Amino acid sequence: MGTALGMAACERGQTVRFFTVTGLVVRLTEAHKAGTLERAFMELQRTDLIILDEWGVRL
């Protein structure tokens, strides 16, 4: 469903970013350690739609 929503937004010319929840947390953590967290947030703010996948925990 997330992919379909993302594709529809792209067809309308919107900027879409797709992340797994874990991937986004890792990316932001690394940006914080590198001192570039503000830049990472600014990139996300320029995005029209952020799709987060894999919210659940796999056992």
C-alpha positions, 0 to 999 in steps of 0.5 A, a space after each residue: 500500500 505504501 508503494 502505491 501511495 508513493 507512486 501516485 504522489 510521484 505521478 503528481 510531481 511530489 517528492 517522496 522518500 521511502 524508509 524502513 523505520 530502522 533505516 531512518 533511525 540509523 540514518 538520523 543516529 549517524 547524522 547526529 554523530 557526524 554533526 549533520 542532524 540539522 541538515 538531515 532534518 532539512 532534507 526530510 522537510 523538503 520532502 512532500 511525503 515520507 513513507 515508513 515501512 516495517 513498523 513491527 518487530 520480527 521475532 
